[in-house]
């Protein structure tokens, strides 16, 4: 979470996020289990990437 929050402060990343040109993804790998959990900004938790493949760490603006 710290890395995601930090990268959001970079000017070019912040601009692209504001313009809706960029989404961020935060993944946690469990090599032993062979699983990947992805941070879901909508729920504020990590979810199984297999079950939720569209998950991203960016709260998307509503479509116009």
C-alpha positions as CSV (number, residue, x, y, z in Angstrom):
1,X,0.0,0.0,0.0
2,X,2.9,2.4,0.8
3,X,4.3,1.8,-2.7
4,X,0.9,2.5,-4.4
5,X,0.4,5.6,-2.3
6,X,3.9,6.8,-3.1
7,X,3.7,6.4,-6.9
8,X,0.4,8.3,-6.9
9,X,2.3,11.4,-5.8
10,X,4.6,11.5,-8.9
11,X,3.5,14.4,-11.0
12,X,3.1,12.4,-14.3
13,X,1.3,9.5,-12.5
14,X,-1.0,11.9,-10.7
15,X,-1.9,13.7,-13.9
16,X,-2.6,10.5,-15.8
17,X,-4.7,9.2,-12.9
18,X,-6.7,12.5,-12.9
19,X,-7.2,12.2,-16.7
20,X,-8.3,8.6,-16.5
21,X,-5.4,7.4,-18.7
22,X,-3.9,5.2,-16.0
23,X,-4.9,2.6,-13.5
24,X,-2.7,1.1,-10.8
25,X,-2.6,-2.5,-9.7
26,X,-1.2,-3.8,-6.4
27,X,-0.5,-7.5,-6.3
28,X,0.8,-9.8,-3.6
29,X,2.3,-13.1,-4.7
30,X,2.4,-16.3,-2.6
31,X,5.0,-18.4,-4.4
32,X,4.4,-21.4,-2.2
33,X,0.6,-21.4,-2.8
34,X,0.9,-20.2,-6.4
35,X,-1.7,-17.5,-5.8
36,X,-1.9,-13.8,-6.5
37,X,-4.0,-11.4,-4.5
38,X,-4.9,-8.0,-6.0
39,X,-5.7,-4.8,-4.1
40,X,-9.3,-3.8,-4.8
41,X,-9.8,0.0,-4.3
42,X,-13.5,-0.3,-4.3
43,X,-13.6,-2.6,-1.3
44,X,-10.3,-1.6,0.3
45,X,-9.1,-5.1,0.6
46,X,-7.0,-7.7,-1.3
47,X,-8.9,-10.3,-3.3
48,X,-8.0,-13.4,-5.2
49,X,-7.0,-12.4,-8.7
50,X,-8.5,-15.6,-10.2
51,X,-11.9,-14.8,-8.8
52,X,-11.8,-11.0,-9.6
53,X,-9.6,-10.6,-12.7
54,X,-10.9,-7.0,-13.4
55,X,-9.7,-5.7,-10.0
56,X,-7.5,-2.6,-9.8
57,X,-6.1,-0.4,-7.2
58,X,-7.5,2.8,-8.7
59,X,-10.9,4.1,-8.0
60,X,-12.3,4.8,-11.5
61,X,-14.3,7.8,-12.2
62,X,-17.9,7.3,-13.3
63,X,-18.4,7.1,-17.0
64,X,-19.8,10.2,-18.6
